[in-house]
Amino acid sequence: MNISVILPVYNEEKTINQVISTLLEKVNDLLEVIVVNDGSTDSTGVICQEAQANNPIVHYILLPENKGKTAALKEGIKKSKGDIVIIQDADLEYDPFEINAVVGPIQTGVADVVLGSRFLVRKTSRSLYFRHYMANRFISFLSNLLTDLNLTDVETCYKAFRGDIIRNMVITSRRFGFEIEVVAKIAKLKCRVYEVPISYYGRSYEEGKKIGMADGFMALFYIFKYNLLTSKKASFQSNFTLKKN
């Protein structure tokens, strides 16, 4: 099964070239890398255009203004063609080599969706921000309470999907709401969901970390919205049904 990597990026001129190069070098069965520039104001766009010119499987999309991570992901997912779609952040907090392990359960036919967990088994992980760790655990707990999934890390970037599932999902959240929304909707669809342990090389705010306290409060809102107020019918395109492998 081939893989589409969706790479949303905003002002990541220091890391974007390395991320793209590492994806091309280390990810097996790679069909395409779709880079969505979310209105960057630095040289990120120039670097991405050069990457596209140098490699035919790199596809560059420019959004005219900064609309947030979810908007960038929606655009990239819409353009994707892979049997598997996975998200990769542009800041090197996640090691692209580990994508091979994350997509493994889908490729072997046992999973429909796989999350890369930073907490399932404690692998290489930078120690930063205890308050973020506790907020993540609380958000994961509330999400699990309503989805009846037993996930350790709902806020992880590494989410891999069968392509037909994510391309047919109706995504309506904003900023970092994607993480909560998709978990609620795959639970409604009764997907086979797995977790795989991953490493995490977190950044400080001084180094460019973007998520903030307001996003944490929005996550709580989205947990209730997409689990209690959004139906399964409204979560996917009207003609979509989950086909079991």
Secondary structure, DSSP 4 states (H G I P E B T S, - for coil): --EEEEEEESS-TTTHHHHHHHHHHH-TTEEEEEEEEES-SSTHHHHHHHHHHH-TTEEEEEESS---HHHHHHHHHHH---SEEEE--SSSSS-GGGHHHHHHHHHTTS-SEEEEESSSS--SB----HHHHHHHHHHHHHHHHHH----S-TT-S-EEEEHHHHHTB-----TTTHHHHHHHHHHHTT--EEEEE--B----TTTT----HHHHHHHHHHHHHHHHSS-HHHHB-TT--PPP-
